[in-house]
Amino acid sequence: MQKEAAIREPLILGHKTYHDVTEDVCRPIEDKAPKMWYILFGIALIIGLYGVGCILYLLGTGVGVWGLNKTIGWAWDITNFVWWIGIGHAGTLISAVLLLFRQKWRMAINRSAEAMTIFAVFMAGLFPLIHMGRIWVGYWVLPIPNQFGSLWVNFNSPLLWDVFAISTYLSVSVVFWYIGLMPDFATIRDRAKKPISKKMYSILSFGWSGRAKHWNRFEMVSLVLAGLATPLVFSVHSIVSFDFATSVIPGWHTTIFPPYFVAGAVFSGFAMVQTLLLIMRKAMSLEAYIHTKHIEYMNIVIMVTGSIVGTAYITELFISWYCGVEYEAYAFMNRATGPYWWAYFAMMTCNVVSPQLMWIRRLRRSLLFTFFISIVVNIGMWFERYVIIMTSLHRDYLPSSWSMHYPSPIDIGVYIGTIGLFFAFFLLFARFFPVLALNEIKSILKGSGQSYKESPDYHKNH
Amino acid sequence: MADKVIYVMYDDDGVLKDGAKKLVSKGVKVADTFSPFPIHGIDPIIGVKNTRLGIMAFIYGLGGLTLATIGMRYFMIVDWPMNIGGKPNFSYLDNILAFVPISFEFTVLCAAHGMAITYLLRNKTLPGMPAQNPDPRTTDDKFVMEIRTSDNSMEEKELEKLIKETGYIEIDKKNI
């Protein structure tokens, strides 16, 4: 049992026993799904399938169905890619970085945040693949011997770094998530009454035992994977930012990009976690485990990373003038006052102003306000990528090539479709998987549970 | 000689730990414990050695780094040196900065997956394996201690007397 200051707010409210924790988490999986679940899943699936239809049309017809032109060769696709990959940064940050820092509040949210990460990275990975046009030759990004002579992929290119970074990130996140899931699947397996679900969870749990030696290995694997995943999280979005920063396009060619992108990714990822968890805790009655204190902690992360992002915006603006490069200066003038000023304005309001409201304790502990801000931040972070990509591309060195980008219905359809698919995946996860890390919650129950903290023994022992 | 396994069930991790400490001090060998979450501090009491998976992860990582270096050197320097703006391309060291990201990613990839696969194999936890825990309640809120008669020189009766003092809630015996 770990020691914890008695004045710290308990992380698990109410008088829960180990068995209550199991009951609370397993009940939604074992009971019949509520009607609302079917409605939401149906809506998400229809939107997702519409997106799949748009993707199939795109693949059948060609990338020309997007609103791209000679000047703007990347638009919504790369915006959506960076947006999704950014959202996919919270999960591993919560489960890996916060594990290394021994933050116990992460245990209530890490499972679902990591599921969200995995689904978001799925959605992100889709965009570069469909942007290839000929998705069936997607394997050409791998360095495999080929019939074209000694033609290898270019290891100097940040685009190839991205291939390695994202596939590593996705697969390592899945492994990290699954290893934590095995003991919890075993809990459901041992409770299951129906033969089909017993069989299913038995396969999923890999025959987990709970032996002392297995737990010893489990903890070592969790720790080492967290240690590996921590630099991985930072590297992935740094490499995504290299896609832009290593180019010579004004507005992209800056050294500030890696840290600024990573902060932005954590910022948007936590916002998405808030959006999902605020609904989930209510729908699955997990208020005792994910309560105001958890929301407050996450809001503080949002506030800090939002401030880093805001500082980066202003630094960028200052440097564009201070560097004395006229193209650079123009790119930023054009961002703020050009034809895309409204996107810049949306980005600034949503990302710089809104997180500052979290300095007020009453606001950051208000669930309704948090939900509102989380949506605002998600919108703002989409606009951030849109601004960076669009305003830099649409007017660069050659004024005769200046252009504008108007999204086609397929652009919009693919984007909305990925949101639908993402929610469909998440709803499936919430229905069939243990949404809280049961074994981890139980291990902190005695240290951070309300009933234990309030008992006279607790104070005597600490 | 017929071996007998005694499963002693507790409803609290602290009670099990104290019980194990008491039994071990009396010279009883506790074979294993089964619990719904890691009981911190039980390993040295019942003599479970710390895992060496961390060392394996390091070795897998080194393997990944080596493989990435050999691969990229062959692709980019030996087999088809790319002429990018006339920049030097005739030695790995000249270009090493461009190879840092993939070297890192590949190291992590190999270390993480190598470790995870070793973990699953060593645990014998693979898809479709039967459940290894003696009682389904050990994944919920019960804690079980496994004691084998063949591990202990003392008589079964004596053993049971010692176990009785540890405050268990259930006891189960099985011949194997």
Chai-1 contact restraints between the chains, C-beta under 6 A:
chainA,res_idxA,chainB,res_idxB,connection_type,confidence,min_distance_angstrom,max_distance_angstrom,comment,restraint_id
A,Y18,B,D141,contact,1.0,0.0,6.0,A-B,restraint_1
A,H19,B,D141,contact,1.0,0.0,6.0,A-B,restraint_2
A,T22,B,D140,contact,1.0,0.0,6.0,A-B,restraint_3
A,P143,B,F75,contact,1.0,0.0,6.0,A-B,restraint_4
A,S150,B,D79,contact,1.0,0.0,6.0,A-B,restraint_5
A,S150,B,W80,contact,1.0,0.0,6.0,A-B,restraint_6
A,W152,B,F75,contact,1.0,0.0,6.0,A-B,restraint_7
A,W152,B,W80,contact,1.0,0.0,6.0,A-B,restraint_8
A,F155,B,M72,contact,1.0,0.0,6.0,A-B,restraint_9
A,F155,B,M76,contact,1.0,0.0,6.0,A-B,restraint_10
A,N156,B,A98,contact,1.0,0.0,6.0,A-B,restraint_11
A,W161,B,P101,contact,1.0,0.0,6.0,A-B,restraint_12
A,W161,B,I102,contact,1.0,0.0,6.0,A-B,restraint_13
A,F164,B,I102,contact,1.0,0.0,6.0,A-B,restraint_14
A,F164,B,E105,contact,1.0,0.0,6.0,A-B,restraint_15
A,A165,B,E105,contact,1.0,0.0,6.0,A-B,restraint_16
A,T168,B,E105,contact,1.0,0.0,6.0,A-B,restraint_17
A,T168,B,V108,contact,1.0,0.0,6.0,A-B,restraint_18
A,T168,B,L109,contact,1.0,0.0,6.0,A-B,restraint_19
A,V172,B,A112,contact,1.0,0.0,6.0,A-B,restraint_20
A,V175,B,A116,contact,1.0,0.0,6.0,A-B,restraint_21
A,A186,B,T139,contact,1.0,0.0,6.0,A-B,restraint_22
A,T187,B,T139,contact,1.0,0.0,6.0,A-B,restraint_23
A,D190,B,P136,contact,1.0,0.0,6.0,A-B,restraint_24
A,D190,B,T139,contact,1.0,0.0,6.0,A-B,restraint_25
A,I203,B,P127,contact,1.0,0.0,6.0,A-B,restraint_26
A,I203,B,G128,contact,1.0,0.0,6.0,A-B,restraint_27
A,F206,B,T125,contact,1.0,0.0,6.0,A-B,restraint_28
A,F206,B,L126,contact,1.0,0.0,6.0,A-B,restraint_29
A,F206,B,P127,contact,1.0,0.0,6.0,A-B,restraint_30
A,F206,B,M129,contact,1.0,0.0,6.0,A-B,restraint_31
A,G207,B,T125,contact,1.0,0.0,6.0,A-B,restraint_32
A,G207,B,M129,contact,1.0,0.0,6.0,A-B,restraint_33
A,G207,B,P130,contact,1.0,0.0,6.0,A-B,restraint_34
A,G207,B,A131,contact,1.0,0.0,6.0,A-B,restraint_35
A,G207,B,Q132,contact,1.0,0.0,6.0,A-B,restraint_36
A,W208,B,T125,contact,1.0,0.0,6.0,A-B,restraint_37
A,S209,B,Q132,contact,1.0,0.0,6.0,A-B,restraint_38
A,S209,B,N133,contact,1.0,0.0,6.0,A-B,restraint_39
A,G210,B,F34,contact,1.0,0.0,6.0,A-B,restraint_40
A,G210,B,S35,contact,1.0,0.0,6.0,A-B,restraint_41
A,G210,B,N133,contact,1.0,0.0,6.0,A-B,restraint_42
A,G210,B,T138,contact,1.0,0.0,6.0,A-B,restraint_43
A,G210,B,T139,contact,1.0,0.0,6.0,A-B,restraint_44
A,R211,B,D32,contact,1.0,0.0,6.0,A-B,restraint_45
A,A212,B,D32,contact,1.0,0.0,6.0,A-B,restraint_46
A,A212,B,T33,contact,1.0,0.0,6.0,A-B,restraint_47
A,A212,B,I42,contact,1.0,0.0,6.0,A-B,restraint_48
A,A212,B,V48,contact,1.0,0.0,6.0,A-B,restraint_49
A,K213,B,V48,contact,1.0,0.0,6.0,A-B,restraint_50
A,H214,B,N123,contact,1.0,0.0,6.0,A-B,restraint_51
A,W215,B,P38,contact,1.0,0.0,6.0,A-B,restraint_52
A,N216,B,D43,contact,1.0,0.0,6.0,A-B,restraint_53
A,N216,B,V48,contact,1.0,0.0,6.0,A-B,restraint_54
A,N216,B,T51,contact,1.0,0.0,6.0,A-B,restraint_55
A,R217,B,T51,contact,1.0,0.0,6.0,A-B,restraint_56
A,R217,B,L53,contact,1.0,0.0,6.0,A-B,restraint_57
A,R217,B,Y119,contact,1.0,0.0,6.0,A-B,restraint_58
A,E219,B,P38,contact,1.0,0.0,6.0,A-B,restraint_59
A,M220,B,T51,contact,1.0,0.0,6.0,A-B,restraint_60
A,M220,B,L53,contact,1.0,0.0,6.0,A-B,restraint_61
A,M220,B,G54,contact,1.0,0.0,6.0,A-B,restraint_62
A,V221,B,Y119,contact,1.0,0.0,6.0,A-B,restraint_63
A,V224,B,G54,contact,1.0,0.0,6.0,A-B,restraint_64
A,V224,B,A57,contact,1.0,0.0,6.0,A-B,restraint_65
A,L225,B,A112,contact,1.0,0.0,6.0,A-B,restraint_66
A,L228,B,V108,contact,1.0,0.0,6.0,A-B,restraint_67
A,L228,B,A111,contact,1.0,0.0,6.0,A-B,restraint_68
A,L228,B,A112,contact,1.0,0.0,6.0,A-B,restraint_69
A,L232,B,V108,contact,1.0,0.0,6.0,A-B,restraint_70
A,I239,B,P101,contact,1.0,0.0,6.0,A-B,restraint_71
A,N439,B,F37,contact,1.0,0.0,6.0,A-B,restraint_72
A,K442,B,P36,contact,1.0,0.0,6.0,A-B,restraint_73
A,K442,B,F37,contact,1.0,0.0,6.0,A-B,restraint_74
A,S443,B,F37,contact,1.0,0.0,6.0,A-B,restraint_75
